[in-house]
């Protein structure tokens, strides 16, 4: 069967699909540097896991007059970050890699820092800083991928949308609090 210009004909698609079948979802059409993508996704995974842990700590440590609603927001964000981590780990496996959950290297691979924060305002600020780091990291990774890996790019865009929502919510929380809580 002849395919329109720029598309692979069906016979070739069938042959390519049977070749290297052990590579699962990674087909001959995958053009990104898979080992580099896996490394970068593992760094993003580390970032998400550090954020899960920081948000979770802040959820339990939040004190003060505005603490209940803010602690609830921290827990929601922690759960959403865990969902991001799960999606990243799943994609790493789809690409033939292994997700790195090692506690020994987690903080060193993470783009965001694990800063505990003393006051409620400190906690919100540290979480907002981490979200802003994640936003820029994901934007750069999406741009770097370009059209080489549309599935990973789409996944990162979904995560980026939630990270931007988190940053917006945290910024709103900061405007509603006195300078020190």
N, C-alpha and C positions, 0 to 999 in steps of 0.2 A: 504494500500500500504506500502510495506516495503521500507525504505530509506537506502541508503548506510551508512556504519558505520560513526557515528559522526553527521549525519544529522537527523532532526526530520521527522517522517513519515507524510504524507499529512493529514491523519485523525486528528492527534494531532495538526498540524498547524491550521487546520480549527476550531477545538474546541477552541484553544488558541486565535484565531483571534476574536471569538465571545464573549469571556470572557473579561470583563472590556473594552468594546467597547468605553466607554466614555473617555478613555485615549488617543484616537486618534493614533498618530504615536508611542506612547510609548507602546511597546508590552512586553510580558513576557520575551522575549529574551534580553531586555535592562538590562544590568548588572551594570551600573554606579550608583553612589549615586546621584540620580536626584536632590535632593535639594541642594547638594553641587555644582553640575555642574551648576545649575541655578544661585547660588550665584556667582560663579567664572565668569560666562558669564556676569552677571550684572556688575561685577567689570571691565571686559574687555569693556563692553558697556560704562561705565563711562570714561574709558581711551580714547576710540575713540572719545567720545563727547568733552572731554577736548581738545583733539588734533584738532578737527574740529574748536573749538572756537579760539584756539591759532593760528592756521594757517590762519584763516579768519582775525583775528586782524592783523597779520603780513602782509597779503596781502594788507590791506589798509594802514598800517603804514610804509611800505618799502619806503625808501628814498635813494637817491644817484645815482651815475652814472650807477650802475648795477641793479638798483631797478626794472625796468620794467620787465625784464625777470625773475628775482627772485620772484617778486610779482605774476607773472603769474604762476610760479611753485608752490608757496604757495597755490594759489587758486585751482589748480589741485589736490594737496595733500588734501586740505580741503574737496573737493568733494568726493575723494576716501575714506577718513576716514568716511565721512557721509554714504557712501555705506556700509562700514564695520559695522558701528553702526546699520544700517537697517537690515543687515544679522544676526547680533547677536540678535537683538530684535526679529526677526522672529523665530530664533531657540529657544529662551527662551520660546516663546509662544507655539511652537511645543512640547516642553517638559512639558507643563502644568504650566509654570510660568508666571510671569508678569514682563515685562521689566521696570527697574527703571530709569526713566528720571528725577527724582527729582533734581532740581537745588540746593536745600539745602544740599544734600549729595554728589553731583557729584564730587567735588574736593577731598573730603575725601576718596572716593572709588577708584578714579583713581590712576593707578600706575604712570602715568606721571604727572608732575607738570604743572601748568599754569604760566609760566614765560614770561612776556611780551617782554623783550629784548629792548635795547635802539637803538643800531646800527643794520645795516643789518647783519653784522657778528654775533652779539649776537643772532639775530633772527634765523639765520641759525643754529648756534650751539645749541640753545635750542630745536629746532625742531629735530636736529640730536640726541641729548640726549634722547628725548622722543621716537624717532623711535627705538633707541637701547634698551630702557627699554621695549618697546612693543615686540621687537624681542625676548628678553630673556623670557618675560612673556608668550608669545605664545608657545615658545619651551617647557617651563616647563609644561604648561597646556596640550599640546599635549602628552608629555611623561607621565604625570600623568594619562591621559585618557586611554593610551594604546589601547587595543582592546575593551574596555568596551562600547565605544560610537563612532563607526566609522564615523557616519554622522557629529557629532560635530568636531571630529578630522580632517576630510576632509575639513570642513569649515574653521577651524583655520589654516590649512596648506595653503589654498588659500589666506587667509588674511596675513599670515606670508610672503608669496612670495612678496606681494605688499609692506609690511613694509620694507623688505630687499631692494627692488628697491628704495623706498623713501630714505632710509639711504645712499644708494650708490649715488643717485642723489644729496643729500645734501652735502655729502663729496666732490663730484666733484665741487659743487658750492663754497665750502670753499677754495679749491685749486686755484680757479680762481680769488679770491678777495684779495685785499690788507688787511693787518692785521686789520685795522679799516675802515669801510665805513660809 
